[in-house]
Amino acid sequence: MSQPVEGDARPLLQNTQKTKKVEDYEIVTAKERVSVPIVAMEVTALNLLVWGVDYYLLDKNYAHTGPDYWERNFREGWKWDHNHWAVNFYGHPYHGSRYYAAARMGGYGFYGSLLWASFGSATWEMFAETEYPSINDLITTTMGGAVFGEVFFRFSQMLYGDGSENIWRRAASLGVEPVGYIQRKIFGDRYVRAEKGVLDLNLFLGSGLRFGNDFRFDGKNTGELDENWDDTHFMFGVNAEYGRPYTEVKRPFDYFTVISAFAFGDDGSLAHLDITGKLNNVGVRGSGRWIDFATYLDYDTFYGDFATVGTVSLGGGLDISFWLFSNLRFRMSNQLYWIVLGTTDMGYDDILKEKYPEYDPDMDSYQYNTGVKYSLYLELGIWRNVRICNRMNLEALHTMPNSLPHYGAYGWDLLLFNYIWAEIDLTRRISLGTRLDTYMKFAAYQSELFEPMSRRMFAFTLYVNFRIL
């Protein structure tokens, strides 16, 4: 992802449109918010709707709850669950975004809406399932729901505008943010519109080779236990940037990025989704030059046959940009995070299946962690239409106490994902690029069964990037 820069003869990366001032939507007064009882009823109605579908239509066992389970939940308290990873790290944040939307469109700010997402999650966990209330679900539904919810809210508002757009834009807004749309239709606007945020939206498509697979236990190559990962693959992704990195953040998520990539091949698939939003910032800003200190909320997932990793993180960072020469600009963004909640798959499925025939990797193959994450983004803009960039994520995670799955073990996971790419503009909206991706995972657990493990894989891709907006 790259941005146009104020003062450039021609913006280096995205388009030639004039940069706009980024604004959010301001609440008029507290009294004009939708009242607390109404939002509480809306959040409760969402829970009842989902529970009703699970109970009456799908006949899910976990939906057959009642007073005995409620009393147990209050008596025995919160636990960790190991439901399917995709449900916990994709499904729950999306569900949380619906709670968030009921409050956000009703006139509440980011943090107020986050509290409503927490309320919706807590009441679901305590009353709507036969399972114990889940600590990890509360975190991902609340924090992930706020991340997803704010992104959906901003996209929906850009689609809907002031309500005068055509039916297709309204339909798109309804699809992106159905709860918020209905909230608006019933109670009307609960904010004063400022200027719309600037959005850059890119779609890339490409193909290439995956190679260099290495899978080892305790230094001994055991690649026969795993796929080779030496195949051709197809890759696509959608990246979005809302706002500009050098503008003042007046409200959380006045600036955010959505980075996604999906790769498919005969030997396996990968999916990476990373959403990062600024909470606040302070800095010095000039024409093509800036120094920006900011705090961030990040929701990062990597899902596939190579590794399954998810992190919810809070952190801070320094973003700098300056001109080296008249046609050569350099940018560096550093971010250091505390991982509030992380998950990693252990990578020992073959050993576990051999020792425990009943082992089900879809349910029990990941552990809960906390730790630190470091992100580094480097960008070099050359001759106004050429870009060389590198993005690296380095994560160090340690198992959380009392959170082990049935076959788990305490220990460390270290993950490195690095993407380096070069692009050249063919037209104003089409670029040709090449990228090299590096994936590495190391694990060391306190267990006689699990020896130290490492695995790596590389991917080379040629792609075409289309600037949609």
Beta strands, then each sheet from edge to edge (+ up, - down):
strand 1: 25-26
strand 2: 192-193
strand 3: 199-217
strand 4: 220-221
strand 5: 231-242
strand 6: 256-265
strand 7: 268-285
strand 8: 290-304
strand 9: 309-325
strand 10: 328-345
strand 11: 366-382
strand 12: 386-399
strand 13: 411-425
strand 14: 430-445
strand 15: 453-467
sheet 1: 1+ 2-
sheet 2: 4+ 3- 5+ 6- 7+ 8- 9+ 10- 11+ 12- 13+ 14- 15+
end
